Amino acid sequence: MNRYVKKQLIIAGFFLLFIGIIVFVGYLIFRPKPEATCFDGIKNQGEEKIDCGGPCLPCEKQKEPIAILKQKIISMPDNNFDFVAEVSNPNEIWGARSVGYVLNIFNQENEVVFSKEASFYILPQEKKYIVEPKIALSEPPQKFELVITSTNWQRLDGFRDLALRIRDKKIQFDDYTRISGTVSNNTSYDFDKVELVGLIFDQSKEIIAAGKTDVRTLLRGENRYFEIRWPKAFNVDDFSYEIMPYTNVFLPENLIDVKKQQDVTQ
């Protein structure tokens, strides 16, 4: 092969390569694009994230932490103190079957004089009150803190109010203070334990008393009487009070028919 032919072959090769590149780039630009779907692994068609939001199913939101809205210690007779905290779960579909916490109380020297580890449960978008009554201290506390240490989340899609209702409530002031009433189970479930938290507020809506009790084995359709007592009379002219019922739908033993617990939490 002479030198002229070799040169022509090289030029032809480069030309074909150039034509091939143009064809390939044109194919990438003008090729038919596959129809966007909610399962293509691509963030497109107005999706908030890959394959969710917009025209697809809603994206699962990040779980927001349980919030401590307020906390207070209330002095009682005989160097006893009641602690109350209001907590909130802002999540729409996530409840917590167990929220671990530690309550620390400090004296004037900033020393821990009381410490307790415990837990509570909370439903989606629920606000509730945590009460630790009858804490014995030798002197009034300087400060206190409730610290959440762990959260065991559980999804509750389509959860609805359990329809525990308080009826015929009343308050009585004598040598002691008493809140009483009837808790009605208007649900289709039988509960082993229903907790009742009672609060008294002054005219500025500050909590001046917090207590709790529980009712055991509350069957569906049943009404049960209860009382919450404090060993002192509260001298307030303008006051209000509330009673909140809570029950643990996450705990299988709390629903007497275990199969119904599966229906609630699925």
Secondary structure, DSSP 8 states (H G I E B T S, - for coil): --HHHHHHHHHHHHHHHHHHHHHHHHHHHHS------TTSSS--TT-SBTTBSTTSS---------EEEEEEEEEETTTEEEEEEEEE---SSEEEEEEEEEEEEE-TTS-EEEEEEEEEEE-TT-EEEEEEEEEE-SS--SEEEEEEEEEEEEE-TT-----EEEEEEEEEESSSEEEEEEEEE-SS--EEEEEEEEEEE-TT--EEEEEEEEEEEE-TT-EEEEEEEESS----SS-EEEEEEE--TT-GGGBSSHHHHHHHH-
